[in-house]
Amino acid sequence: MISITQAVREILHKQEFISESLHLGLLNTSAYALKIQEEVEKLTFKKVQIGSIVTSLSRIKDDFRGKLEIDFKINDVELKYPVTNLAYDLKLNKIQKIGEIYNLFGKLNDPFLNVIVGNTQINVFVNSKYALEIKDLLKPQKPTLEMEDLAAISLKFDKRFLVVPGMTYAVLRSLFLENINLIEIASTYTEITLFVNKKDSQRILDIMNKEFIG
């Protein structure tokens, strides 16, 4: 038979995001204790009070210090704005027109363009001054979504980080902890681009510099 604290620790070791939230003081321990009460009772073979689980959580919260620290560094950060997002339902003729979009942008100055093709939608992120050209090219279909006043923040890093588990999670976690909304994300093997509201861009740059550069 194991103790309540041992049971709680065993459960937390399988739930890394929860364990980190506990360590950072972001976890509602009473609500979480209620959620795991039945599992704790199965592990300890006895009835367990919610208060006892809460006490165990407070005792072991520092056990997870540094558990989710991820070795990830950024070489450079690039900001592009203003950016407009145009989303379209995926149709065969739109796929054929993607090549036309790239041909057009190859002739323009400052041609920021990112096209994300999903199973049912095409998402186009473009320098806002060229948004009209995209809409004209894809007529008569109208965008199902149009968002303006966005920014694109590209994080550039060494290719060795491609095989580092949790790399993308580390970036997204840093935004979540600051309550920053992410509109979309695109990536290559040495670059992650975050599409965000322009008003949040400076905060994100500050976070990236603090957390991942150096």
C-alpha positions as CSV (number, residue, x, y, z in Angstrom):
1,M,0.0,0.0,0.0
2,I,1.3,3.5,-0.9
3,S,0.7,6.8,0.9
4,I,-1.6,9.5,-0.4
5,T,1.4,11.7,-1.3
6,Q,3.0,8.9,-3.2
7,A,-0.2,8.2,-5.1
8,V,-0.6,11.9,-6.0
9,R,3.0,12.1,-7.2
10,E,2.6,9.0,-9.3
11,I,-0.4,10.5,-11.0
12,L,1.3,13.9,-11.6
13,H,4.3,12.2,-13.2
14,K,2.0,11.1,-16.0
15,Q,0.5,14.6,-16.5
16,E,3.4,16.9,-17.2
17,F,1.3,20.0,-18.1
18,I,-0.6,19.6,-14.8
19,S,2.6,19.1,-12.8
20,E,4.1,22.3,-14.3
21,S,0.9,24.2,-13.6
22,L,1.1,23.0,-10.0
23,H,4.7,24.2,-9.6
24,L,3.9,27.6,-11.1
25,G,1.0,28.1,-8.8
26,L,-1.6,28.1,-11.7
27,L,-3.4,24.9,-10.7
28,N,-6.8,25.0,-8.8
29,T,-5.7,22.3,-6.4
30,S,-9.2,21.8,-4.9
31,A,-10.7,21.2,-8.3
32,Y,-7.9,18.9,-9.3
33,A,-8.0,17.0,-6.1
34,L,-11.7,16.3,-6.7
35,K,-10.8,15.1,-10.2
36,I,-8.2,12.6,-9.1
37,Q,-9.8,11.5,-5.9
38,E,-11.1,8.2,-7.3
39,E,-7.8,7.3,-8.8
40,V,-5.9,8.1,-5.5
41,E,-8.3,5.9,-3.6
42,K,-7.7,3.0,-6.1
43,L,-3.9,3.4,-5.6
44,T,-4.1,3.6,-1.8
45,F,-6.9,1.1,-1.3
46,K,-8.8,3.4,1.0
47,K,-11.2,6.3,1.2
48,V,-9.4,9.6,0.8
49,Q,-10.5,13.1,1.7
50,I,-10.2,16.0,-0.7
51,G,-8.3,18.0,1.9
52,S,-5.7,15.3,2.2
53,I,-5.0,15.4,-1.6
54,V,-4.8,19.2,-1.5
55,T,-2.2,18.9,1.3
56,S,-0.2,16.4,-0.7
57,L,-0.2,18.7,-3.7
58,S,1.2,21.5,-1.7
59,R,3.9,19.3,-0.3
60,I,5.2,18.1,-3.6
61,K,4.8,21.1,-5.9
62,D,8.5,21.9,-5.8
63,D,9.3,18.3,-6.8
64,F,8.6,19.3,-10.4
65,R,10.9,22.3,-10.5
66,G,12.7,22.3,-13.9
67,K,11.0,19.0,-15.0
68,L,9.8,20.6,-18.2
69,E,12.7,22.8,-19.0
70,I,13.5,22.3,-22.7
71,D,16.8,22.9,-24.3
72,F,15.8,25.3,-27.1
73,K,17.4,28.5,-28.3
74,I,16.6,30.9,-31.1
75,N,19.2,32.4,-33.3
76,D,17.1,35.3,-34.7
77,V,13.6,36.8,-34.6
78,E,12.0,38.5,-37.5
79,L,8.8,40.7,-37.3
80,K,6.5,41.4,-40.3
81,Y,3.5,43.6,-40.2
82,P,0.8,44.5,-41.1
83,V,-0.4,41.1,-42.2
84,T,-3.8,40.0,-43.5
85,N,-5.3,36.5,-43.2
86,L,-7.6,35.3,-45.9
87,A,-9.2,31.9,-45.6
88,Y,-11.0,30.0,-48.4
89,D,-12.8,26.7,-48.7
90,L,-10.6,24.2,-50.4
91,K,-11.5,23.6,-54.0
92,L,-9.5,22.1,-56.8
93,N,-9.4,25.3,-58.8
94,K,-8.0,27.1,-55.7
95,I,-5.1,24.6,-55.5
96,Q,-4.3,25.3,-59.1
97,K,-4.2,29.0,-58.4
98,I,-1.7,28.7,-55.6
99,G,1.0,28.5,-58.3
100,E,-0.3,31.7,-59.8
101,I,-0.1,33.4,-56.4
102,Y,3.5,32.5,-56.0
103,N,4.3,33.7,-59.6
104,L,2.7,37.0,-58.8
105,F,4.5,37.5,-55.5
106,G,7.9,36.7,-57.1
107,K,7.6,40.0,-59.0
108,L,6.7,42.2,-56.0
109,N,8.7,44.2,-53.5
110,D,8.5,43.0,-49.9
111,P,6.4,40.0,-50.9
112,F,5.6,38.4,-47.5
113,L,3.4,35.4,-48.3
114,N,2.5,32.2,-46.4
115,V,0.0,29.7,-47.8
116,I,-1.2,26.9,-45.5
117,V,-3.2,24.2,-47.2
118,G,-5.4,22.0,-44.9
119,N,-7.8,19.2,-45.7
120,T,-10.8,21.6,-46.1
121,Q,-9.4,25.1,-46.2
122,I,-6.6,27.3,-47.6
123,N,-5.2,29.9,-45.3
124,V,-3.3,32.8,-46.9
125,F,-1.2,35.2,-44.8
126,V,0.0,38.1,-46.8
127,N,1.5,41.6,-46.6
128,S,-1.7,43.7,-46.1
129,K,-1.0,46.0,-49.0
130,Y,-1.3,42.9,-51.4
131,A,-4.4,41.4,-49.9
132,L,-6.6,42.8,-52.7
133,E,-4.4,41.1,-55.3
134,I,-5.1,37.8,-53.6
135,K,-8.8,38.4,-53.5
136,D,-8.9,39.4,-57.1
137,L,-6.9,36.3,-58.1
138,L,-9.2,33.9,-56.3
139,K,-12.5,35.5,-57.5
140,P,-15.4,34.7,-57.7
141,Q,-15.0,32.8,-54.4
142,K,-15.0,35.1,-51.4
143,P,-12.9,34.5,-48.3
144,T,-14.7,32.7,-45.5
145,L,-12.5,34.6,-43.0
146,E,-10.6,37.9,-43.3
147,M,-8.5,39.2,-40.4
148,E,-6.4,42.4,-40.5
149,D,-4.0,44.0,-38.2
150,L,-2.0,40.9,-37.7
151,A,1.8,40.3,-37.4
152,A,4.0,37.5,-38.3
153,I,6.9,36.7,-35.9
154,S,9.4,34.2,-37.4
155,L,11.7,32.3,-35.0
156,K,14.9,31.0,-36.6
157,F,16.9,28.2,-35.0
158,D,19.6,25.6,-35.6
159,K,18.4,22.4,-37.4
160,R,19.7,20.3,-34.4
161,F,16.5,21.4,-32.5
162,L,14.3,19.5,-35.0
163,V,14.7,16.4,-32.9
164,V,14.3,18.1,-29.5
165,P,11.0,16.9,-27.9
166,G,8.8,19.7,-26.8
167,M,10.4,22.5,-28.8
168,T,7.1,23.8,-30.2
169,Y,5.4,23.3,-26.9
170,A,8.0,25.5,-25.2
171,V,7.2,28.4,-27.5
172,L,3.4,28.0,-27.2
173,R,3.6,27.5,-23.4
174,S,5.4,30.9,-23.1
175,L,2.5,32.6,-24.9
176,F,-0.2,30.7,-22.9
177,L,1.3,31.7,-19.6
178,E,1.1,35.4,-20.7
179,N,-2.5,34.9,-21.9
180,I,-1.5,35.7,-25.5
181,N,-3.7,34.4,-28.3
182,L,-2.2,32.6,-31.3
183,I,-4.0,33.0,-34.6
184,E,-2.0,30.4,-36.5
185,I,1.4,28.7,-36.7
186,A,3.5,27.6,-39.6
187,S,6.9,25.9,-39.6
188,T,9.8,24.5,-41.5
189,Y,12.7,22.5,-40.0
190,T,14.6,25.7,-38.9
191,E,11.8,28.2,-38.5
192,I,8.5,28.7,-36.7
193,T,6.3,31.6,-37.7
194,L,3.7,32.8,-35.2
195,F,0.7,34.7,-36.6
196,V,-0.7,37.0,-33.9
197,N,-2.6,40.2,-33.3
198,K,-0.3,43.1,-34.0
199,K,-1.1,44.6,-30.6
200,D,0.6,41.6,-29.0
201,S,3.7,41.6,-31.2
202,Q,6.0,43.6,-28.9
203,R,5.1,41.5,-25.8
204,I,5.9,38.4,-27.8
205,L,9.2,39.7,-29.0
206,D,10.1,40.5,-25.3
207,I,9.1,37.0,-24.2
208,M,11.1,35.3,-27.0
209,N,14.2,37.4,-26.2
210,K,13.9,36.6,-22.5
211,E,13.1,32.9,-22.8
212,F,14.9,31.7,-25.9
213,I,17.7,34.0,-26.9
214,G,21.1,34.0,-25.2
